[in-house]
């Protein structure tokens, strides 16, 4: 079974290598999607892949890189339109801040 979810991560997650961490984890887990900073200080990600891989990424996001401090993760369903915001030639991308 495959899952398509949007994650909104809150805490000390900007300026600590969090997007690069998510990108590396997603690539290791063979997930499709993207990650970006938001101007409100959160990090947002849309990920698509096997349920097991998505759950593994979710658990990794709770820990984050060593300099981060995650206080909450909001996970909701995502749409194909949200997933398609990444460049079509990339499986997983870091997008500009919004």
C-alpha positions in Angstrom: 0.0 0.0 0.0 1.2 3.5 -0.8 0.7 6.8 1.1 0.7 10.4 0.1 1.0 12.8 3.1 1.9 16.3 3.9 4.0 16.9 7.1 4.2 20.3 8.9 7.1 20.2 11.4 7.3 22.7 14.2 10.1 23.6 16.6 13.8 24.5 16.0 13.8 23.2 12.5 15.3 26.0 10.4 19.0 26.8 10.2 19.9 23.4 11.5 20.1 21.3 8.4 16.6 19.9 8.7 15.7 20.1 5.0 18.9 18.3 4.0 18.2 15.7 6.7 14.6 15.1 5.3 15.9 14.9 1.8 18.6 12.4 2.7 16.2 10.2 4.6 13.6 10.4 1.8 16.1 9.4 -0.8 17.4 6.5 1.4 13.8 5.3 1.7 13.1 5.8 -2.0 10.3 8.2 -1.4 9.0 10.8 -3.9 8.2 14.4 -2.9 9.7 17.6 -1.6 10.6 19.6 1.5 10.7 23.4 2.1 11.0 26.0 4.8 8.0 28.2 5.5 8.3 31.8 6.6 6.4 31.0 9.8 9.5 29.0 11.0 8.0 25.5 10.2 9.2 23.0 7.7 6.7 21.4 5.3 7.1 18.2 3.3 5.0 16.2 0.9 6.0 12.6 0.6 4.8 9.6 -1.4 5.8 6.0 -1.2 5.2 2.7 0.6 3.3 3.0 3.8 6.3 1.5 5.7 8.7 4.0 4.2 6.5 7.0 4.9 6.1 5.8 8.5 9.9 5.4 8.8 10.4 8.9 7.5 7.8 10.2 10.0 9.7 8.6 12.9 13.0 10.0 11.6 11.5 13.5 11.3 10.5 13.4 15.0 14.2 13.0 15.8 15.7 15.3 13.1 19.3 16.2 12.9 21.2 16.7 16.2 20.9 20.5 16.2 17.1 20.5 15.8 14.4 20.3 18.4 11.0 19.0 17.0 8.0 20.0 19.1 5.2 18.8 16.8 4.5 17.2 13.5 1.1 17.6 11.8 0.5 14.9 9.2 -2.4 15.2 6.8 -3.4 13.7 3.5 -1.9 15.4 0.4 -3.0 15.7 -3.2 -1.3 14.9 -6.5 -1.3 18.6 -7.2 0.8 19.2 -4.1 3.2 16.4 -5.0 3.6 17.8 -8.5 5.1 21.1 -7.1 8.6 19.5 -7.4 10.5 19.6 -10.7 9.4 16.6 -12.8 13.0 15.4 -13.4 13.6 15.0 -9.6 12.3 12.2 -7.4 12.7 14.3 -4.2 13.5 18.1 -4.1 14.2 20.9 -1.8 11.9 23.7 -2.8 12.2 27.5 -2.1 10.8 29.0 1.1 7.2 30.1 1.0 
